[in-house]
Amino acid sequence: MPSNEIPSARMIRAARALLGLEQSQLADIVGVARRTIIRIESDDTKPTNPRRREIHEAIRDRLEKKFGVLFVYPGETGEGVVMKKGK
């Protein structure tokens, strides 16, 4: 089940790198323009715009379902991305 947290720009870039995806490929997976991914990855502030938040959630949910990516949110161990076992 997806987290209620949304990944930061840094986490999205890391997930994309982990998977070897280009920005255009991530855009296709999420159903947005490449320019949208560029903007999201360049803005490290927490989104307040509801549409931008929806896109962050879509990235999180689709990468988790399609590729088994898990976003590790900031805490005592830091933040990052990992792959589920068996993926």
Biopython code that builds the backbone (N, CA, C, O; Angstrom):
import numpy as np
from Bio.PDB.StructureBuilder import StructureBuilder

atoms = [
    (1, "MET", "N", (0.846, -1.188, 0.000)),
    (1, "MET", "CA", (0.000, 0.000, 0.000)),
    (1, "MET", "C", (0.885, 1.242, 0.000)),
    (1, "MET", "O", (1.812, 1.333, 0.804)),
    (2, "PRO", "N", (0.615, 2.200, -0.887)),
    (2, "PRO", "CA", (1.459, 3.385, -0.966)),
    (2, "PRO", "C", (1.410, 4.224, 0.313)),
    (2, "PRO", "O", (0.420, 4.236, 1.046)),
    (3, "SER", "N", (2.499, 4.910, 0.541)),
    (3, "SER", "CA", (2.597, 5.802, 1.680)),
    (3, "SER", "C", (1.742, 7.041, 1.429)),
    (3, "SER", "O", (1.379, 7.325, 0.287)),
    (4, "ASN", "N", (1.422, 7.777, 2.488)),
    (4, "ASN", "CA", (0.757, 9.066, 2.326)),
    (4, "ASN", "C", (1.773, 10.159, 2.033)),
    (4, "ASN", "O", (1.406, 11.267, 1.642)),
    (5, "GLU", "N", (3.055, 9.846, 2.223)),
    (5, "GLU", "CA", (4.130, 10.789, 1.941)),
    (5, "GLU", "C", (4.297, 10.920, 0.430)),
    (5, "GLU", "O", (3.901, 10.037, -0.331)),
    (6, "ILE", "N", (4.880, 12.019, 0.019)),
    (6, "ILE", "CA", (5.196, 12.161, -1.400)),
    (6, "ILE", "C", (6.705, 12.300, -1.543)),
    (6, "ILE", "O", (7.356, 12.921, -0.703)),
    (7, "PRO", "N", (7.260, 11.725, -2.602)),
    (7, "PRO", "CA", (8.707, 11.780, -2.779)),
    (7, "PRO", "C", (9.176, 13.185, -3.145)),
    (7, "PRO", "O", (8.494, 13.931, -3.848)),
    (8, "SER", "N", (10.354, 13.515, -2.649)),
    (8, "SER", "CA", (10.968, 14.805, -2.989)),
    (8, "SER", "C", (11.544, 14.725, -4.398)),
    (8, "SER", "O", (11.639, 13.646, -4.983)),
    (9, "ALA", "N", (11.919, 15.858, -4.923)),
    (9, "ALA", "CA", (12.555, 15.912, -6.244)),
    (9, "ALA", "C", (13.814, 15.053, -6.256)),
    (9, "ALA", "O", (14.075, 14.337, -7.223)),
    (10, "ARG", "N", (14.579, 15.125, -5.198)),
    (10, "ARG", "CA", (15.809, 14.335, -5.092)),
    (10, "ARG", "C", (15.507, 12.838, -5.125)),
    (10, "ARG", "O", (16.236, 12.074, -5.757)),
    (11, "MET", "N", (14.448, 12.419, -4.456)),
    (11, "MET", "CA", (14.066, 11.009, -4.440)),
    (11, "MET", "C", (13.571, 10.550, -5.818)),
    (11, "MET", "O", (13.843, 9.425, -6.237)),
    (12, "ILE", "N", (12.858, 11.412, -6.504)),
    (12, "ILE", "CA", (12.374, 11.081, -7.848)),
    (12, "ILE", "C", (13.557, 10.933, -8.801)),
    (12, "ILE", "O", (13.594, 9.998, -9.601)),
    (13, "ARG", "N", (14.513, 11.839, -8.721)),
    (13, "ARG", "CA", (15.715, 11.728, -9.568)),
    (13, "ARG", "C", (16.467, 10.435, -9.264)),
    (13, "ARG", "O", (16.941, 9.757, -10.175)),
    (14, "ALA", "N", (16.573, 10.100, -7.978)),
    (14, "ALA", "CA", (17.281, 8.875, -7.581)),
    (14, "ALA", "C", (16.562, 7.631, -8.091)),
    (14, "ALA", "O", (17.206, 6.689, -8.554)),
    (15, "ALA", "N", (15.241, 7.621, -8.011)),
    (15, "ALA", "CA", (14.465, 6.471, -8.496)),
    (15, "ALA", "C", (14.639, 6.323, -9.999)),
    (15, "ALA", "O", (14.805, 5.214, -10.505)),
    (16, "ARG", "N", (14.602, 7.425, -10.699)),
    (16, "ARG", "CA", (14.762, 7.382, -12.149)),
    (16, "ARG", "C", (16.146, 6.864, -12.519)),
    (16, "ARG", "O", (16.292, 6.080, -13.457)),
    (17, "ALA", "N", (17.160, 7.303, -11.780)),
    (17, "ALA", "CA", (18.533, 6.833, -12.023)),
    (17, "ALA", "C", (18.661, 5.342, -11.700)),
    (17, "ALA", "O", (19.291, 4.595, -12.448)),
    (18, "LEU", "N", (18.068, 4.916, -10.598)),
    (18, "LEU", "CA", (18.109, 3.509, -10.201)),
    (18, "LEU", "C", (17.536, 2.616, -11.302)),
    (18, "LEU", "O", (18.042, 1.524, -11.560)),
    (19, "LEU", "N", (16.479, 3.097, -11.941)),
    (19, "LEU", "CA", (15.809, 2.325, -12.987)),
    (19, "LEU", "C", (16.403, 2.544, -14.376)),
    (19, "LEU", "O", (16.071, 1.827, -15.320)),
    (20, "GLY", "N", (17.283, 3.536, -14.494)),
    (20, "GLY", "CA", (17.868, 3.838, -15.795)),
    (20, "GLY", "C", (16.865, 4.460, -16.754)),
    (20, "GLY", "O", (16.945, 4.248, -17.964)),
    (21, "LEU", "N", (15.927, 5.223, -16.222)),
    (21, "LEU", "CA", (14.900, 5.861, -17.040)),
    (21, "LEU", "C", (15.292, 7.274, -17.437)),
    (21, "LEU", "O", (15.885, 8.007, -16.646)),
    (22, "GLU", "N", (14.964, 7.647, -18.646)),
    (22, "GLU", "CA", (15.088, 9.036, -19.095)),
    (22, "GLU", "C", (13.862, 9.803, -18.582)),
    (22, "GLU", "O", (12.843, 9.205, -18.236)),
    (23, "GLN", "N", (13.978, 11.124, -18.540)),
    (23, "GLN", "CA", (12.844, 11.937, -18.100)),
    (23, "GLN", "C", (11.626, 11.698, -18.987)),
    (23, "GLN", "O", (10.497, 11.671, -18.496)),
    (24, "SER", "N", (11.844, 11.527, -20.270)),
    (24, "SER", "CA", (10.723, 11.302, -21.195)),
    (24, "SER", "C", (10.033, 9.963, -20.907)),
    (24, "SER", "O", (8.815, 9.848, -21.049)),
    (25, "GLN", "N", (10.804, 8.961, -20.507)),
    (25, "GLN", "CA", (10.213, 7.660, -20.181)),
    (25, "GLN", "C", (9.360, 7.754, -18.923)),
    (25, "GLN", "O", (8.262, 7.199, -18.870)),
    (26, "LEU", "N", (9.866, 8.456, -17.911)),
    (26, "LEU", "CA", (9.079, 8.647, -16.692)),
    (26, "LEU", "C", (7.816, 9.437, -17.011)),
    (26, "LEU", "O", (6.744, 9.126, -16.491)),
    (27, "ALA", "N", (7.930, 10.442, -17.850)),
    (27, "ALA", "CA", (6.762, 11.240, -18.242)),
    (27, "ALA", "C", (5.701, 10.355, -18.894)),
    (27, "ALA", "O", (4.511, 10.491, -18.608)),
    (28, "ASP", "N", (6.132, 9.452, -19.767)),
    (28, "ASP", "CA", (5.186, 8.529, -20.423)),
    (28, "ASP", "C", (4.513, 7.614, -19.408)),
    (28, "ASP", "O", (3.310, 7.368, -19.496)),
    (29, "ILE", "N", (5.271, 7.114, -18.457)),
    (29, "ILE", "CA", (4.727, 6.218, -17.429)),
    (29, "ILE", "C", (3.662, 6.924, -16.598)),
    (29, "ILE", "O", (2.642, 6.337, -16.235)),
    (30, "VAL", "N", (3.920, 8.194, -16.306)),
    (30, "VAL", "CA", (3.014, 8.953, -15.439)),
    (30, "VAL", "C", (1.889, 9.620, -16.235)),
    (30, "VAL", "O", (0.843, 9.953, -15.678)),
    (31, "GLY", "N", (2.108, 9.812, -17.539)),
    (31, "GLY", "CA", (1.088, 10.454, -18.366)),
    (31, "GLY", "C", (1.136, 11.963, -18.339)),
    (31, "GLY", "O", (0.106, 12.634, -18.396)),
    (32, "VAL", "N", (2.356, 12.496, -18.251)),
    (32, "VAL", "CA", (2.548, 13.945, -18.268)),
    (32, "VAL", "C", (3.609, 14.290, -19.311)),
    (32, "VAL", "O", (4.252, 13.401, -19.870)),
    (33, "ALA", "N", (3.784, 15.563, -19.563)),
    (33, "ALA", "CA", (4.811, 16.017, -20.502)),
    (33, "ALA", "C", (6.194, 15.922, -19.849)),
    (33, "ALA", "O", (6.324, 16.027, -18.629)),
    (34, "ARG", "N", (7.211, 15.724, -20.670)),
    (34, "ARG", "CA", (8.589, 15.680, -20.172)),
    (34, "ARG", "C", (8.917, 16.956, -19.407)),
    (34, "ARG", "O", (9.603, 16.908, -18.385)),
    (35, "ARG", "N", (8.443, 18.071, -19.883)),
    (35, "ARG", "CA", (8.700, 19.364, -19.232)),
    (35, "ARG", "C", (8.204, 19.354, -17.784)),
    (35, "ARG", "O", (8.822, 19.967, -16.914)),
    (36, "THR", "N", (7.104, 18.668, -17.524)),
    (36, "THR", "CA", (6.576, 18.565, -16.162)),
    (36, "THR", "C", (7.563, 17.830, -15.265)),
    (36, "THR", "O", (7.800, 18.243, -14.130)),
    (37, "ILE", "N", (8.139, 16.745, -15.769)),
    (37, "ILE", "CA", (9.136, 15.998, -14.989)),
    (37, "ILE", "C", (10.356, 16.873, -14.734)),
    (37, "ILE", "O", (10.904, 16.867, -13.632)),
    (38, "ILE", "N", (10.782, 17.619, -15.736)),
    (38, "ILE", "CA", (11.925, 18.525, -15.567)),
    (38, "ILE", "C", (11.642, 19.518, -14.444)),
    (38, "ILE", "O", (12.495, 19.741, -13.585)),
    (39, "ARG", "N", (10.459, 20.112, -14.444)),
    (39, "ARG", "CA", (10.093, 21.088, -13.400)),
    (39, "ARG", "C", (10.050, 20.442, -12.018)),
    (39, "ARG", "O", (10.554, 21.002, -11.044)),
    (40, "ILE", "N", (9.447, 19.265, -11.943)),
    (40, "ILE", "CA", (9.339, 18.577, -10.652)),
    (40, "ILE", "C", (10.718, 18.233, -10.110)),
    (40, "ILE", "O", (10.985, 18.421, -8.923)),
    (41, "GLU", "N", (11.598, 17.729, -10.977)),
    (41, "GLU", "CA", (12.929, 17.335, -10.518)),
    (41, "GLU", "C", (13.823, 18.523, -10.174)),
    (41, "GLU", "O", (14.829, 18.354, -9.485)),
    (42, "SER", "N", (13.476, 19.706, -10.637)),
    (42, "SER", "CA", (14.322, 20.863, -10.357)),
    (42, "SER", "C", (13.835, 21.669, -9.153)),
    (42, "SER", "O", (14.509, 22.607, -8.727)),
    (43, "ASP", "N", (12.682, 21.320, -8.606)),
    (43, "ASP", "CA", (12.108, 22.074, -7.489)),
    (43, "ASP", "C", (12.091, 21.196, -6.244)),
    (43, "ASP", "O", (11.268, 20.287, -6.140)),
    (44, "ASP", "N", (12.992, 21.459, -5.296)),
    (44, "ASP", "CA", (13.090, 20.625, -4.102)),
    (44, "ASP", "C", (12.181, 21.080, -2.959)),
    (44, "ASP", "O", (12.330, 20.619, -1.827)),
    (45, "THR", "N", (11.244, 21.979, -3.250)),
    (45, "THR", "CA", (10.296, 22.371, -2.205)),
    (45, "THR", "C", (9.107, 21.421, -2.217)),
    (45, "THR", "O", (8.777, 20.846, -3.254)),
    (46, "LYS", "N", (8.474, 21.260, -1.084)),
    (46, "LYS", "CA", (7.305, 20.384, -0.992)),
    (46, "LYS", "C", (6.152, 21.042, -1.762)),
    (46, "LYS", "O", (5.822, 22.201, -1.511)),
    (47, "PRO", "N", (5.541, 20.305, -2.697)),
    (47, "PRO", "CA", (4.484, 20.927, -3.510)),
    (47, "PRO", "C", (3.247, 21.262, -2.685)),
    (47, "PRO", "O", (2.810, 20.475, -1.846)),
    (48, "THR", "N", (2.691, 22.442, -2.938)),
    (48, "THR", "CA", (1.453, 22.851, -2.287)),
    (48, "THR", "C", (0.300, 22.877, -3.291)),
    (48, "THR", "O", (-0.869, 22.808, -2.911)),
    (49, "ASN", "N", (0.641, 22.978, -4.568)),
    (49, "ASN", "CA", (-0.355, 22.967, -5.629)),
    (49, "ASN", "C", (-0.961, 21.564, -5.705)),
    (49, "ASN", "O", (-0.221, 20.586, -5.813)),
    (50, "PRO", "N", (-2.293, 21.445, -5.651)),
    (50, "PRO", "CA", (-2.918, 20.117, -5.668)),
    (50, "PRO", "C", (-2.547, 19.283, -6.904)),
    (50, "PRO", "O", (-2.340, 18.075, -6.784)),
    (51, "ARG", "N", (-2.463, 19.899, -8.070)),
    (51, "ARG", "CA", (-2.107, 19.140, -9.283)),
    (51, "ARG", "C", (-0.678, 18.631, -9.200)),
    (51, "ARG", "O", (-0.404, 17.491, -9.575)),
    (52, "ARG", "N", (0.236, 19.462, -8.714)),
    (52, "ARG", "CA", (1.631, 19.035, -8.578)),
    (52, "ARG", "C", (1.739, 17.891, -7.572)),
    (52, "ARG", "O", (2.500, 16.944, -7.773)),
    (53, "ARG", "N", (0.980, 17.990, -6.501)),
    (53, "ARG", "CA", (0.976, 16.909, -5.500)),
    (53, "ARG", "C", (0.448, 15.609, -6.116)),
    (53, "ARG", "O", (0.982, 14.533, -5.844)),
    (54, "GLU", "N", (-0.593, 15.704, -6.939)),
    (54, "GLU", "CA", (-1.126, 14.523, -7.632)),
    (54, "GLU", "C", (-0.067, 13.866, -8.507)),
    (54, "GLU", "O", (0.012, 12.639, -8.574)),
    (55, "ILE", "N", (0.737, 14.666, -9.169)),
    (55, "ILE", "CA", (1.785, 14.127, -10.039)),
    (55, "ILE", "C", (2.848, 13.418, -9.204)),
    (55, "ILE", "O", (3.302, 12.336, -9.577)),
    (56, "HIS", "N", (3.249, 14.006, -8.091)),
    (56, "HIS", "CA", (4.201, 13.352, -7.189)),
    (56, "HIS", "C", (3.640, 12.007, -6.718)),
    (56, "HIS", "O", (4.358, 11.008, -6.676)),
    (57, "GLU", "N", (2.360, 11.992, -6.367)),
    (57, "GLU", "CA", (1.726, 10.749, -5.924)),
    (57, "GLU", "C", (1.683, 9.718, -7.051)),
    (57, "GLU", "O", (1.917, 8.533, -6.818)),
    (58, "ALA", "N", (1.384, 10.168, -8.273)),
    (58, "ALA", "CA", (1.339, 9.261, -9.426)),
    (58, "ALA", "C", (2.717, 8.668, -9.691)),
    (58, "ALA", "O", (2.834, 7.479, -9.988)),
    (59, "ILE", "N", (3.755, 9.484, -9.586)),
    (59, "ILE", "CA", (5.120, 8.978, -9.762)),
    (59, "ILE", "C", (5.398, 7.902, -8.722)),
    (59, "ILE", "O", (5.856, 6.809, -9.055)),
    (60, "ARG", "N", (5.120, 8.214, -7.473)),
    (60, "ARG", "CA", (5.338, 7.252, -6.378)),
    (60, "ARG", "C", (4.591, 5.950, -6.631)),
    (60, "ARG", "O", (5.177, 4.869, -6.574)),
    (61, "ASP", "N", (3.302, 6.056, -6.909)),
    (61, "ASP", "CA", (2.466, 4.870, -7.055)),
    (61, "ASP", "C", (2.843, 4.035, -8.277)),
    (61, "ASP", "O", (2.903, 2.809, -8.192)),
    (62, "ARG", "N", (3.095, 4.679, -9.395)),
    (62, "ARG", "CA", (3.411, 3.929, -10.619)),
    (62, "ARG", "C", (4.773, 3.280, -10.559)),
    (62, "ARG", "O", (4.938, 2.155, -11.033)),
    (63, "LEU", "N", (5.766, 3.967, -9.982)),
    (63, "LEU", "CA", (7.086, 3.350, -9.880)),
    (63, "LEU", "C", (7.067, 2.192, -8.885)),
    (63, "LEU", "O", (7.787, 1.209, -9.056)),
    (64, "GLU", "N", (6.253, 2.309, -7.860)),
    (64, "GLU", "CA", (6.139, 1.209, -6.902)),
    (64, "GLU", "C", (5.473, -0.004, -7.559)),
    (64, "GLU", "O", (5.966, -1.126, -7.443)),
    (65, "LYS", "N", (4.357, 0.225, -8.243)),
    (65, "LYS", "CA", (3.620, -0.891, -8.850)),
    (65, "LYS", "C", (4.375, -1.517, -10.022)),
    (65, "LYS", "O", (4.492, -2.740, -10.102)),
    (66, "LYS", "N", (4.878, -0.699, -10.916)),
    (66, "LYS", "CA", (5.488, -1.203, -12.150)),
    (66, "LYS", "C", (6.890, -1.773, -11.944)),
    (66, "LYS", "O", (7.257, -2.771, -12.564)),
    (67, "PHE", "N", (7.680, -1.127, -11.060)),
    (67, "PHE", "CA", (9.085, -1.498, -10.922)),
    (67, "PHE", "C", (9.487, -1.985, -9.534)),
    (67, "PHE", "O", (10.606, -2.467, -9.356)),
    (68, "GLY", "N", (8.607, -1.871, -8.555)),
    (68, "GLY", "CA", (8.952, -2.295, -7.200)),
    (68, "GLY", "C", (9.840, -1.316, -6.453)),
    (68, "GLY", "O", (10.569, -1.702, -5.539)),
    (69, "VAL", "N", (9.778, -0.055, -6.840)),
    (69, "VAL", "CA", (10.570, 0.981, -6.155)),
    (69, "VAL", "C", (9.873, 1.349, -4.851)),
    (69, "VAL", "O", (8.659, 1.548, -4.815)),
    (70, "LEU", "N", (10.654, 1.435, -3.787)),
    (70, "LEU", "CA", (10.139, 1.916, -2.503)),
    (70, "LEU", "C", (10.865, 3.201, -2.148)),
    (70, "LEU", "O", (12.094, 3.258, -2.165)),
    (71, "PHE", "N", (10.106, 4.216, -1.832)),
    (71, "PHE", "CA", (10.687, 5.490, -1.417)),
    (71, "PHE", "C", (10.873, 5.455, 0.101)),
    (71, "PHE", "O", (9.942, 5.136, 0.840)),
    (72, "VAL", "N", (12.066, 5.782, 0.550)),
    (72, "VAL", "CA", (12.395, 5.812, 1.968)),
    (72, "VAL", "C", (12.407, 7.286, 2.374)),
    (72, "VAL", "O", (13.266, 8.057, 1.946)),
    (73, "TYR", "N", (11.442, 7.657, 3.203)),
    (73, "TYR", "CA", (11.260, 9.060, 3.560)),
    (73, "TYR", "C", (12.193, 9.476, 4.684)),
    (73, "TYR", "O", (12.642, 8.634, 5.463)),
    (74, "PRO", "N", (12.492, 10.778, 4.777)),
    (74, "PRO", "CA", (13.456, 11.261, 5.768)),
    (74, "PRO", "C", (13.134, 10.784, 7.184)),
    (74, "PRO", "O", (11.985, 10.809, 7.624)),
    (75, "GLY", "N", (14.148, 10.363, 7.858)),
    (75, "GLY", "CA", (14.025, 9.890, 9.231)),
    (75, "GLY", "C", (15.417, 9.690, 9.793)),
    (75, "GLY", "O", (16.371, 10.325, 9.342)),
    (76, "GLU", "N", (15.535, 8.832, 10.751)),
    (76, "GLU", "CA", (16.828, 8.583, 11.374)),
    (76, "GLU", "C", (17.839, 7.993, 10.402)),
    (76, "GLU", "O", (19.044, 8.204, 10.542)),
    (77, "THR", "N", (17.339, 7.248, 9.410)),
    (77, "THR", "CA", (18.259, 6.607, 8.457)),
    (77, "THR", "C", (18.433, 7.413, 7.177)),
    (77, "THR", "O", (19.103, 6.949, 6.254)),
    (78, "GLY", "N", (17.858, 8.593, 7.096)),
    (78, "GLY", "CA", (17.971, 9.409, 5.895)),
    (78, "GLY", "C", (16.820, 9.134, 4.937)),
    (78, "GLY", "O", (15.795, 8.572, 5.323)),
    (79, "GLU", "N", (17.005, 9.539, 3.678)),
    (79, "GLU", "CA", (15.981, 9.307, 2.674)),
    (79, "GLU", "C", (16.629, 8.676, 1.445)),
    (79, "GLU", "O", (17.843, 8.750, 1.254)),
    (80, "GLY", "N", (15.797, 8.060, 0.624)),
    (80, "GLY", "CA", (16.338, 7.448, -0.578)),
    (80, "GLY", "C", (15.313, 6.576, -1.269)),
    (80, "GLY", "O", (14.110, 6.690, -1.031)),
    (81, "VAL", "N", (15.812, 5.700, -2.135)),
    (81, "VAL", "CA", (14.966, 4.746, -2.845)),
    (81, "VAL", "C", (15.635, 3.377, -2.838)),
    (81, "VAL", "O", (16.859, 3.260, -2.893)),
    (82, "VAL", "N", (14.809, 2.359, -2.769)),
    (82, "VAL", "CA", (15.294, 0.979, -2.813)),
    (82, "VAL", "C", (14.335, 0.162, -3.668)),
    (82, "VAL", "O", (13.214, 0.585, -3.950)),
    (83, "MET", "N", (14.796, -1.015, -4.075)),
    (83, "MET", "CA", (13.943, -1.924, -4.835)),
    (83, "MET", "C", (13.398, -2.982, -3.886)),
    (83, "MET", "O", (14.097, -3.435, -2.980)),
    (84, "LYS", "N", (12.152, -3.372, -4.099)),
    (84, "LYS", "CA", (11.572, -4.478, -3.339)),
    (84, "LYS", "C", (12.327, -5.749, -3.690)),
    (84, "LYS", "O", (12.829, -5.887, -4.806)),
    (85, "LYS", "N", (12.410, -6.669, -2.758)),
    (85, "LYS", "CA", (13.019, -7.966, -3.042)),
    (85, "LYS", "C", (12.221, -8.662, -4.127)),
    (85, "LYS", "O", (10.994, -8.578, -4.180)),
    (86, "GLY", "N", (12.943, -9.346, -4.982)),
    (86, "GLY", "CA", (12.291, -10.116, -6.023)),
    (86, "GLY", "C", (11.905, -9.333, -7.252)),
    (86, "GLY", "O", (11.283, -9.891, -8.156)),
    (87, "LYS", "N", (12.247, -8.071, -7.322)),
    (87, "LYS", "CA", (11.917, -7.253, -8.500)),
    (87, "LYS", "C", (13.134, -7.087, -9.368)),
    (87, "LYS", "O", (13.067, -6.432, -10.408)),
]
sb = StructureBuilder()
sb.init_structure("model")
sb.init_model(0)
sb.init_chain("A")
sb.init_seg("    ")
for serial, (resi, resn, name, xyz) in enumerate(atoms, 1):
    if name == "N":
        sb.init_residue(resn, " ", resi, " ")
    sb.init_atom(name, np.array(xyz, "f"), 0.0, 1.0, " ", f" {name:<3s}", serial, name[0])
structure = sb.get_structure()
